[in-house]
Amino acid sequence: MIRFVAGLLALVWSSLAGPAMACALQPVSMLGDGAAEPARPPFYAGLDAAIGEDFPGEVQLYRNGLTYWVRSAPDCENATWPWASITKQVVAVLVMQEAERGTLVLDAPATGYLPFPPAGDLAAPSVRALLRHQSGLRNPDDSPKDANGVPDFYSTGPSGVEWCLAGRSAPLAGGWSYNNCDYIVLGAVLESVTGRPVSALVGERLRAAGVPGPMLAARRPRSLARSGAEFPFDISRYGASAGIVGSVNDILAFDRALLDGRLLSPEAKAEMWESDPALGYMALGQWVYDVPLSGCHGAVRIVERRGAIGGYQLRNFILPEAEMALVLAVKDESFHFGELWQQQGRSFDILSAAACGDAT
């Protein structure tokens, strides 16, 4: 028991129906004094080596119907993370739900659901263009920098959907330009077609799918993992683009709900995950591509969503055919995950070990 607590390297799993726990230590402490350590699965040794002792964050894995707490934050009592742009993956799901309900059409102009200020003869972006960052809207990253060097859209300056809709350009005919305003406007579109605040909508739809923990921040969060009061970004200002906060386990629960069909029908999920090679394999709110992993036979289909805000970096990987998901979270802006398509780097090594490794 002591080596579990001292090392924080325990591998603990729960059933799919098991409750989300605040940190990895809880199930260990519940074993009681003298209880035998749970047997490690055969892939653990390779996975532990791939993660490395220097990994500065949390790792959680869903594989073979079980959730594994592989690495846990040392500040166990403070395990709320900003999901950053993993929020976009959630918003894309909500948009697809409304498309299934018939309340919006992906290729219809967004102005059919939300009034835009006049912009001369400029065409309005479609809902799909917003999902794929082809809208031509203003970009919050271009707002003036505050005293901390942060674009003031995210701190003390003007922000919100009105800012995003003012002074837009024509939608992009080709390529894409990453822009948080696209999803802030999508949040407003969702509010218009559902009659519900997007913050309530996120909570209601995720809870209905068995994901009770995450929430869209309504004010500046004060208890983010590994962050003090001096953190210069106001997460709540990111809204539907990057404003969800919750645990790493909540992200994995969202992935499981997607895999299990509790959020979208197979047809809607297939459309959301249909990627375009001309756009760098961008799908709707995420990237989807095939890549060889070390130890697996043939290329593996990967659904990837990244998030990053002020030193926080997250990676959410879903492997649909394997019914598996892996979440990595750090607060270290110098940490390099690498690129899966280059078949090297920490993400590649960890995902290969998690998906393909069976070494004892």
N, C-alpha and C positions, 0 to 999 in steps of 0.2 A: 504493500500500500504506500509506503514512504516514497519508493522510487517513482510511483505515479505522480504524487503531489510535487515532489522535488523537481522532477524532470519535465513535467507537463507534456510527456510524449506518449501518453496512453492512447490506445486506439479503442474507442468505445462506440458501440452501435446500438441503434434502436430499431424497432419495427416501424413500418410505414405509418402505422396508426399512433405511434408513440408521441407524447407531447414534446413540443420544442423546449429545450433547456437553455438556460442562460449561458452556460459554459460547459466545457468538457469535464470539469472536476465533479460536477454533481452526480452523474451516474457512478463514478468511482467511489465517492464517499458513501453512497447508498449500499455498496456491497458489504460493508461492515468489517470489523476487525477479523483478520484471519481468513477472509474469503479468498478463494483462488482467483488469480488474474484470468480474465477472459482470454480464450485462445485467439491468437492473431490469425487472420486469414492468410492464405498462401502468398498473396501479392504484397503483403505489408512490408517485408524487408526491402524490396526494390523501390517501393513508393517512399519509404522513409529516407532511403539513400538519395533518391531523386530530389526530394524536398530540401534536404541538407540542413545541417544544424544552424546555419546562418539565416534561414528563412525568417523574415521579420513580421510575420502576420499569422493569419488563420487559413486553414485548409479544411474543407469538408467535401465529402464524396458520397454520392448515391450510386450504388452498384448492386446488382443482384437482389433488388428489393430491400436493401438495408442502407441506413444512413450511418456514415462513419465520421466521427469527430477525430480527424487525423492530427491536426495541430490547433491549439487554442491560444487565444490572447492571454498574456500574463496578467493583464488587468481584467480579470475574469468578471468582476462586478460591473464593468463598464463596456459591454459588448455590443453597443449600438453603433452601427457603421452607416455612413452615408452611402446609399446605393449608387449615387452619381448617375451616370447615363444608363445603368441597368434599368433606371426608371423608364427610359424610352422603350425598352422591351415590354414593360408592363402596359404602357400607354398604347403601344401597337396592338397588344392583345385586346384592350378595351375597344379600340377602333374596329378591329375585326369582329368583335362581338356585335357591335352596332351594324356592321355590314351584313352579318348573318340575320339580324333582326329586320333588315330592310330600312333602317332609319337614315342610313347614308350610303352613298355609292363611291367607291374608291376613286373612280376616274371622273367624278363630277367636280365642278369648281367649288372650292371651299366657301366662296361667297354665297352659295346656296344655303349654307348652314350658319354662317356668321358674317354679319356686315363688315366690309372692309372700307376704310376711308377712300375717297376718290383718288385715282392714280392715273388720270388721263386715259389713254387708249391701252394701257397695260392689261394683258390677260391676267386673270386670277389663277393662282396655282390650284391644282387639283389636290384632293386629300392624299392621293398616292404620292404626288410631288412633295408634299409636306413630310410624309413618312420617309421619303428617299433623299431629303435634303436638296431638293431642286426648286425651291420656292421663290428665291430672289428676295426674301425678307431681310430686314436689317439684322445685323449680328451683334449680340450683346458683348462679344469679345472685343468689338471695336469701340465700345463706349469709353469715355475718359477714364484714365487710371486714378485711383485714390492714393492716399498717402502711403499705403502699403503696396502699391503697384498692382492692385486688383482692379479689373474693370468695374466701374462704380455701379453698373447694373446689378452686380452681385453684392453690393455693400451699402452705399449711402445715396446713390443717384437715382434718377427716374428708372422705372422698370415696369414689367408687366406686359400684358397683351397689347395695350394701346401703344406702348413704345415700339413693340415689334412690328405693328401694322403701319406705322408712319414711315413714309419715305422709301417704300419698297422699290425693287427693280423688277424686270421681267423674269418670269420663271425660266430656269435653265433648260435649254433644248437638249443638251448633252452634258455628261459629267455630273458632278455634284459638289456642293460646298457645305461643309459641316456647320450647323447653325442651331443653337439651342432654341432660338425663336420658333423654329418649325414645330417643335413639340409643345412649346408654351401655347401656340395658336391651336394646335390639335387639342390641347386640354380645353380651350375655350369652345372649340367645335363640339367636343363631347358634352360640355355643359349645356350647349344650345339644344342638342338633339335629345338629351336625356332629361333635362330640367333639374339636374342634380349638380352640386358643386363637385369639381373633379376630385377634390380631397375625399369627399364622402363616397364618390363612385369607386375610387381605388380601394378603400376599406371594405365597402359592401361586396364588390365583385370578388376580391381576394378571399374574404371570410367565407363567402358562399362556396368557394372552391377548396376550403380547408386550409387557407393560409392566413391565420389570424393576426400575425404580429406586425407587419410593416405598415407605415402610415406616411402620407404626404405631409411634410412639415408645414405647419401653418404659421410658425414663428421661428426665430433663430434657435436651433437646437443647442442645449447647454451640456449635453452629456454624451458626446461622440467618443468612440473608442480612441484612446491615445491622443486626445486633443484637449487643450486648455481653453480658458476664457478668451485668450488672445487670438484664437483662430479667426483670420480676417474675412472669411467668406460667410455670408448669410445663406445657408442652404435653402431656407424657405423661398428665397428670391428665384431659385432655379425652377420652381413650380413643376409642371408636368414634363420638363426636360431632364431634371436630375435631382428632384427634391424629396424622393422617398428615403426614409431612414428605417433601419431595422437590423436584425442580426444576420450573420452569414447563414445561419440555419434557415431563416425566413426566405433567403434567396433560393436555397436548395428546395424548400417546400414549394416555392413557385415553380421551379423547374419540374418537380415531380407532378404537380397539378397539370402542367402543360403536357408532359409525357403521357399521363393517364387519361387525358381527354376531359378533365374537369373544368377546363377554361374555354376550349374551342373544339369544334367538330374536326374530324380528320381533314375535311375539305378546306375549311378556313385556315387550319394550321398549315396545310400544304401550300396555300396561296401566300400566307405570311412568310413562309420559309423558302419561297421560290426566289432564287437569287439571280442577279444579272452579271455575267462576267465583264461586260462593258463598264459596269459601275464598280469594279473591284469586288465582285461577288456580294454586293449589298442586296439584302432582302428588305423586308419591311420592319425597321426597328432593330435589325441585327444583321450579321453577316453569316452566310452559309456557304460552305465549300467542302471539297474532298481533299484530304491530305494523307500521305502515308505516315503512320506512327511506328516507332521502333517496337518490334515484337508482334505487331498485328499483320495479318495476311491481307494485302491489298490496301487501297485507300479507305479512309474512314470518313464518314460524313460528320462535319462539325458545325454546330450552331454556336456562334460566338457573339458575346456582347461585352464590351468593355465599359469601364467607368473610371473617371479620374477628376478629382477636385482637390486642389491645394495640398498635394502630397499623398492623398488617398489614391490608391490604385486598386482596381478590382478586375477580375476576369471571371466571366460566367460561361462555362462550356457545357453544351448539351450534345450528347451523342444519340440521336434518335433511334438508330437501328439497334444499338446496344442497350437502350433504355437506361442510360447512365448520365450523370451530371457531376461536374466538378466546379467548385467555387474557390477562388484564391483572393485574399484580401490583405493588403499591407498599407501601412502609413509610412512611406519612405519614398520620397520623390526621386531618389537616386537608384532605386531598385529597378533592374531591367528584367522584364519577363521574356523578352525575345519574341520572335515571330514563328508561329507554327509552320507557315508556308516555307520558311527557310530550313525547317527540320533540324533546328538546334535552339538552344536557349532553355531557360528554366521551365517555361510553360510546356515546351515540347517534351522535356524529360519527365516532368510530373505527370502530364496527361498520358504519355506512353506507358509509364509504370502503372498508372491507375487503370487504364483500359486494356492493356495488353500483357501486363506482367503477371506471372503466376509463380515466380521463384519463391522458394521457401527460405 
